[in-house]
Amino acid sequence: MNGSEVIDLGRDAIWLMLAMSAPIMLVGLAVGVTIALFQALTQVQEMTLVFVPKIIAIFVALLIFLPFMGALMSAFMNGIADRIAMP
């Protein structure tokens, strides 16, 4: 394995990490902005109001996106296995 293949593998790993974490982060961002807007409109400044809905939304998003994330990880691992098996 030469330097360009290592850099290519590292780039693929970074893209995989972004593709796997983006849906969960976007859900957390959307819920956070929605709750912040609700707090600003109603002037309710309860600190725990932010955490509970965000944790529940991220948990539900993980359940929904887990098959997608598993398929991405499986495809990445198959690509690595093909590179190892290839002389």
Backbone as numpy.savetxt, mean C-alpha at the origin, in Angstrom:
# Nx Ny Nz CAx CAy CAz Cx Cy Cz
25.05 -12.45 -12.10 24.19 -11.29 -12.10 25.09 -10.06 -12.10
24.89 -9.21 -13.09 25.71 -8.01 -13.18 25.00 -6.81 -12.55
25.65 -5.66 -12.60 25.14 -4.47 -11.93 23.81 -3.98 -12.48
23.63 -4.07 -13.79 22.37 -3.58 -14.37 21.18 -4.45 -13.97
21.42 -5.75 -13.83 20.34 -6.63 -13.38 19.97 -6.37 -11.93
20.96 -6.06 -11.10 20.69 -5.75 -9.70 19.89 -4.46 -9.59
20.28 -3.46 -10.36 19.54 -2.18 -10.36 18.12 -2.39 -10.88
17.97 -3.21 -11.90 16.65 -3.51 -12.45 15.78 -4.22 -11.40
16.36 -5.16 -10.68 15.63 -5.87 -9.63 15.25 -4.93 -8.50
16.15 -4.04 -8.12 15.85 -3.06 -7.08 14.74 -2.10 -7.50
14.77 -1.67 -8.76 13.72 -0.79 -9.27 12.37 -1.49 -9.27
12.36 -2.76 -9.67 11.11 -3.53 -9.65 10.58 -3.70 -8.23
11.50 -3.90 -7.27 11.09 -4.05 -5.87 10.49 -2.75 -5.33
11.06 -1.62 -5.69 10.51 -0.33 -5.24 9.14 -0.09 -5.85
8.97 -0.41 -7.14 7.65 -0.24 -7.78 6.62 -1.18 -7.15
7.06 -2.39 -6.80 6.17 -3.34 -6.13 5.72 -2.78 -4.78
6.66 -2.23 -4.02 6.32 -1.66 -2.72 5.32 -0.52 -2.89
5.53 0.34 -3.87 4.59 1.44 -4.10 3.22 0.94 -4.55
3.20 -0.06 -5.41 1.92 -0.59 -5.89 1.15 -1.30 -4.79
1.87 -1.92 -3.85 1.19 -2.62 -2.77 0.70 -1.67 -1.68
1.44 -0.60 -1.44 1.07 0.29 -0.35 0.16 1.44 -0.78
0.11 1.74 -2.07 -0.67 2.90 -2.53 -2.16 2.79 -2.22
-2.84 1.67 -2.46 -4.27 1.64 -2.14 -4.57 1.87 -0.67
-3.77 1.30 0.20 -4.00 1.45 1.64 -3.73 2.90 2.06
-2.66 3.47 1.54 -2.33 4.86 1.88 -3.39 5.82 1.36
-3.92 5.56 0.17 -4.95 6.44 -0.38 -6.24 6.35 0.43
-6.58 5.17 0.91 -7.76 5.03 1.76 -7.56 5.80 3.07
-6.39 5.65 3.67 -6.09 6.38 4.90 -6.11 7.89 4.68
-5.59 8.33 3.55 -5.60 9.75 3.22 -7.02 10.26 3.04
-7.84 9.52 2.30 -9.22 9.95 2.05 -10.02 10.02 3.35
-9.88 9.01 4.19 -10.60 9.01 5.47 -10.10 10.14 6.36
-8.80 10.36 6.39 -8.24 11.43 7.21 -8.71 12.81 6.77
-8.73 13.05 5.46 -9.18 14.34 4.95 -10.68 14.52 5.21
-11.45 13.46 5.03 -12.89 13.55 5.28 -13.18 13.87 6.75
-12.48 13.22 7.65 -12.71 13.47 9.07 -12.21 14.85 9.45
-11.09 15.29 8.89 -10.59 16.63 9.17 -11.57 17.69 8.67
-12.17 17.46 7.50 -13.18 18.39 6.99 -14.40 18.40 7.90
-14.83 17.23 8.36 -15.95 17.14 9.28 -15.64 17.88 10.59
-14.44 17.70 11.09 -14.06 18.39 12.32 -14.01 19.90 12.13
-13.53 20.34 10.97 -13.46 21.77 10.72 -14.85 22.38 10.56
-15.75 21.64 9.94 -17.10 22.17 9.72 -17.93 22.19 11.00
-17.75 21.19 11.85 -18.56 21.11 13.07 -17.83 21.64 14.30
-16.58 21.96 14.19 -15.73 22.45 15.28 -15.66 21.44 16.43
-15.72 20.17 16.10 -15.53 19.10 17.07 -14.05 18.75 17.04
-13.36 18.95 18.13 -11.91 18.71 18.17 -11.58 17.51 19.05
-12.22 16.41 18.80 -11.97 15.18 19.56 -10.81 14.43 18.90
-9.77 14.12 19.65 -8.58 13.48 19.10 -8.84 12.03 18.68
-9.69 11.34 19.43 -9.93 9.93 19.10 -10.84 9.77 17.89
-11.50 10.83 17.48 -12.39 10.77 16.32 -11.61 10.46 15.04
-10.36 10.81 14.99 -9.55 10.57 13.80 -9.10 9.12 13.73
-8.70 8.54 14.85 -8.03 7.25 14.83 -8.95 6.07 14.57
-10.08 6.02 15.22 -10.94 4.84 15.12 -11.47 4.63 13.69
-12.06 5.65 13.04 -12.52 5.42 11.66 -11.37 5.11 10.69
-10.22 5.74 10.92 -9.10 5.48 10.03 -8.58 4.06 10.19
-8.51 3.56 11.40 -8.07 2.18 11.63 -9.06 1.19 11.02
-10.35 1.45 11.19 -11.36 0.56 10.62 -11.31 0.59 9.09
-11.17 1.79 8.51 -11.11 1.90 7.05 -9.87 1.22 6.48
-8.74 1.35 7.15 -7.52 0.71 6.67 -7.64 -0.81 6.80
-8.24 -1.29 7.87 -8.44 -2.73 8.03 -9.34 -3.27 6.93
-10.43 -2.58 6.61 -11.33 -3.02 5.54 -10.62 -2.97 4.20
-9.82 -1.91 3.98 -9.07 -1.81 2.72 -8.05 -2.94 2.60
-7.43 -3.32 3.70 -6.50 -4.45 3.66 -7.23 -5.74 3.28
-8.42 -5.94 3.84 -9.18 -7.14 3.48 -9.58 -7.13 2.00
-9.92 -5.96 1.47 -10.34 -5.86 0.08 -9.16 -6.02 -0.87
-8.03 -5.36 -0.56 -6.90 -5.34 -1.48 -5.90 -6.47 -1.25
-6.13 -7.33 -0.27 -5.18 -8.41 0.00 -5.00 -9.36 -1.20
-6.05 -9.77 -1.92 -5.81 -10.62 -3.10 -4.97 -9.93 -4.17
-5.20 -8.64 -4.38 -4.41 -7.86 -5.34 -2.95 -7.79 -4.91
-2.73 -7.56 -3.63 -1.37 -7.47 -3.12 -0.66 -8.82 -3.19
-1.40 -9.89 -2.92 -0.83 -11.23 -3.03 -0.47 -11.58 -4.46
-1.31 -11.17 -5.40 -1.01 -11.44 -6.81 0.23 -10.67 -7.26
0.37 -9.44 -6.81 1.57 -8.66 -7.15 2.82 -9.32 -6.58
2.74 -9.73 -5.32 3.90 -10.36 -4.68 4.23 -11.69 -5.34
3.21 -12.44 -5.72 3.44 -13.73 -6.38 4.09 -13.53 -7.75
3.63 -12.56 -8.49 4.23 -12.28 -9.81 5.68 -11.83 -9.66
5.95 -11.02 -8.65 7.32 -10.57 -8.41 8.22 -11.74 -8.04
7.73 -12.62 -7.17 8.52 -13.78 -6.77 8.74 -14.73 -7.93
7.72 -14.91 -8.78 7.91 -15.75 -9.97 8.97 -15.15 -10.90
8.97 -13.83 -11.03 10.00 -13.17 -11.84 11.40 -13.38 -11.27
11.53 -13.31 -9.94 12.82 -13.55 -9.31 13.24 -15.01 -9.50
12.29 -15.94 -9.34 12.61 -17.36 -9.52 13.03 -17.64 -10.97
12.39 -16.98 -11.92 12.79 -17.15 -13.33 14.20 -16.62 -13.57
14.53 -15.52 -12.93 15.89 -14.96 -13.09 16.93 -15.86 -12.46
16.58 -16.51 -11.34 17.53 -17.43 -10.69 17.70 -18.68 -11.52
16.61 -19.21 -12.06 16.67 -20.45 -12.83 17.33 -20.26 -14.19
17.26 -19.04 -14.71 17.84 -18.76 -16.02 19.36 -18.62 -15.88
20.14 -19.34 -16.67 21.60 -19.25 -16.51 22.17 -17.96 -17.03
